[in-house]
Amino acid sequence: MSLASGSAFFDALYHNDLGRLPTLVREFGVEDESPGVTAFRSAVTSGNLPAVRAFLDSGVSINVRDQEAGTPLLWAAESDRSEIVRELIQRGADVNAQNATGWTALFYAAIAQNVHVIERLAQAGANPHLKDFSGRTAADLSKCRRARLRLPFIGEVASGVSRVWRTTPARTLLLRLTEKSR
């Protein structure tokens, strides 16, 4: 797929011409790591539910991956898009898919302290025991002192250091889910 094809997807999104998406998907495809995936990710992260539905209704895989092995569900959780998370789960997204660092949607919801997304993911079968490639769980990340930010301060999380150990509603829920599923 060419850069021009990626531009065609973004042009359709920019002009809210969602009727063009099925044609673009058929013509160019939206496979792992393609420019079409970047446009799909943009629709997810901006919370454009009609565009997300149009991409999926056009045959785009619910678990398509970007260059970091992220999936639409991970992008939605990372962007704190509860309605998109709900839509993707209803359509069968893999709630335990891990990206290149081993994070799942539950990890991103933990960092965002989004209790509603954590609950939704848990009800859909998200595994609170999964560990990232550094050996941490979502509950471990929820105690990071920068947990309220969309993404943690990388040096702090990578080193496993957390100077402030807080009990937040999200952390409490994650710990309860972890205990409940043992």
C-alpha positions as CSV (number, residue, x, y, z in Angstrom):
1,M,0.0,0.0,0.0
2,S,1.4,3.4,-0.9
3,L,1.5,6.6,1.1
4,A,-1.1,8.0,-1.3
5,S,-3.5,5.3,-0.2
6,G,-3.0,6.3,3.4
7,S,-3.8,9.9,2.4
8,A,-7.0,8.7,0.8
9,F,-8.1,7.1,4.1
10,F,-7.3,10.3,6.0
11,D,-9.1,12.4,3.4
12,A,-12.2,10.4,3.8
13,L,-12.0,10.7,7.6
14,Y,-11.3,14.4,7.5
15,H,-14.3,15.1,5.3
16,N,-16.4,12.7,7.2
17,D,-17.0,10.8,4.0
18,L,-17.5,7.4,5.7
19,G,-19.2,6.0,2.6
20,R,-15.8,6.0,0.8
21,L,-14.3,3.7,3.4
22,P,-15.6,0.4,2.1
23,T,-14.3,1.3,-1.4
24,L,-10.9,2.3,0.1
25,V,-10.7,-0.9,2.2
26,R,-11.5,-3.1,-0.9
27,E,-9.1,-1.1,-3.1
28,F,-6.1,-0.8,-0.8
29,G,-6.8,-3.2,2.1
30,V,-6.1,-2.6,5.7
31,E,-3.5,-5.2,6.8
32,D,-1.1,-5.2,9.8
33,E,1.3,-2.2,9.8
34,S,-0.2,-0.6,6.7
35,P,-1.1,3.1,6.2
36,G,-4.8,2.1,6.4
37,V,-4.2,0.8,9.9
38,T,-2.8,4.3,10.8
39,A,-6.1,5.8,9.6
40,F,-8.1,3.2,11.5
41,R,-6.0,4.0,14.6
42,S,-6.8,7.7,14.2
43,A,-10.5,7.0,14.1
44,V,-10.2,4.9,17.2
45,T,-8.0,7.3,19.2
46,S,-10.1,10.3,18.3
47,G,-13.3,8.5,19.5
48,N,-14.9,8.6,16.0
49,L,-17.3,5.7,16.6
50,P,-19.1,6.0,13.3
51,A,-15.8,5.8,11.5
52,V,-14.7,2.8,13.6
53,R,-17.9,1.0,12.7
54,A,-17.5,1.9,9.0
55,F,-13.9,0.4,9.1
56,L,-15.1,-2.8,10.8
57,D,-18.2,-3.1,8.7
58,S,-15.9,-2.8,5.6
59,G,-14.1,-6.0,6.7
60,V,-11.2,-4.7,8.6
61,S,-10.0,-7.2,11.2
62,I,-11.1,-6.4,14.8
63,N,-7.6,-7.4,15.9
64,V,-5.5,-5.8,13.1
65,R,-2.0,-4.7,14.4
66,D,0.0,-1.6,14.0
67,Q,3.8,-1.3,14.0
68,E,4.0,-1.7,17.7
69,A,1.7,-4.8,17.6
70,G,-1.1,-2.7,19.1
71,T,-4.7,-3.6,18.4
72,P,-7.8,-1.4,18.1
73,L,-8.7,-2.4,21.7
74,L,-5.3,-1.3,23.0
75,W,-5.5,2.0,21.1
76,A,-9.0,2.7,22.5
77,A,-8.0,1.9,26.1
78,E,-4.8,3.9,25.7
79,S,-6.8,6.9,24.5
80,D,-9.4,6.5,27.3
81,R,-12.3,5.9,24.7
82,S,-14.8,3.9,26.7
83,E,-17.5,3.8,24.0
84,I,-15.0,2.5,21.4
85,V,-13.8,-0.1,24.0
86,R,-17.4,-1.3,24.4
87,E,-18.0,-1.5,20.6
88,L,-14.8,-3.5,20.0
89,I,-15.5,-5.9,22.9
90,Q,-19.1,-6.4,21.5
91,R,-17.6,-7.2,18.1
92,G,-15.2,-9.8,19.6
93,A,-11.9,-8.0,20.1
94,D,-9.2,-10.1,21.8
95,V,-9.2,-8.6,25.4
96,N,-5.9,-10.3,26.2
97,A,-3.9,-9.2,23.1
98,Q,-0.5,-8.0,24.0
99,N,1.6,-5.3,22.2
100,A,5.3,-5.3,21.6
101,T,5.9,-4.5,25.3
102,G,3.5,-7.1,26.6
103,W,0.8,-4.6,27.6
104,T,-2.8,-5.4,27.2
105,A,-5.8,-3.0,27.1
106,L,-6.1,-3.7,30.9
107,F,-2.6,-2.1,31.4
108,Y,-3.7,1.1,29.6
109,A,-6.9,1.3,31.5
110,A,-4.9,0.9,34.7
111,I,-2.6,3.7,33.8
112,A,-5.6,5.9,32.9
113,Q,-7.3,4.9,36.1
114,N,-10.4,4.2,34.1
115,V,-12.6,2.0,36.3
116,H,-15.3,1.7,33.7
117,V,-13.0,0.3,31.1
118,I,-11.3,-2.0,33.6
119,E,-14.8,-3.4,34.6
120,R,-15.8,-3.8,31.0
121,L,-12.5,-5.6,30.1
122,A,-12.9,-7.9,33.2
123,Q,-16.5,-8.8,32.3
124,A,-15.2,-9.7,28.8
125,G,-12.5,-12.1,30.2
126,A,-9.4,-9.9,30.5
127,N,-6.7,-11.8,32.4
128,P,-5.5,-9.6,35.4
129,H,-2.6,-12.0,35.9
130,L,-0.9,-11.4,32.5
131,K,2.5,-9.8,32.8
132,D,4.3,-7.5,30.5
133,F,7.8,-8.3,29.3
134,S,9.3,-6.7,32.4
135,G,7.2,-8.9,34.7
136,R,4.6,-6.4,35.8
137,T,0.8,-6.8,35.9
138,A,-1.8,-4.1,35.2
139,A,-2.3,-3.8,39.0
140,D,1.5,-3.1,39.4
141,L,1.2,-0.3,36.9
142,S,-1.9,1.2,38.5
143,K,0.2,2.2,41.5
144,C,2.7,4.2,39.5
145,R,2.9,7.8,40.8
146,R,2.1,9.0,37.3
147,A,-0.8,6.6,36.9
148,R,-3.3,9.5,36.2
149,L,-1.4,10.4,33.0
150,R,-2.3,8.6,29.8
151,L,1.2,7.0,29.7
152,P,3.6,6.5,32.6
153,F,6.9,8.2,32.9
154,I,9.0,5.5,31.1
155,G,12.0,5.6,33.4
156,E,9.9,5.1,36.5
157,V,7.9,2.2,35.1
158,A,10.9,0.6,33.4
159,S,12.9,0.6,36.6
160,G,9.9,-0.6,38.6
161,V,10.3,2.4,40.9
162,S,7.2,4.0,42.3
163,R,7.7,6.7,44.9
164,V,4.1,7.1,45.7
165,W,2.0,4.0,46.5
166,R,-1.5,5.1,46.2
167,T,-4.7,3.2,46.6
168,T,-7.0,4.3,43.8
169,P,-10.4,2.9,42.8
170,A,-8.7,1.4,39.7
171,R,-6.0,-0.2,41.7
172,T,-8.5,-1.5,44.3
173,L,-10.6,-3.0,41.5
174,L,-7.6,-4.6,39.8
175,L,-6.4,-6.2,43.0
176,R,-9.9,-7.5,43.7
177,L,-10.0,-9.0,40.2
178,T,-6.6,-10.6,40.7
179,E,-7.6,-12.2,44.0
180,K,-11.0,-13.3,42.7
181,S,-9.5,-15.1,39.7
182,R,-6.8,-17.1,41.6
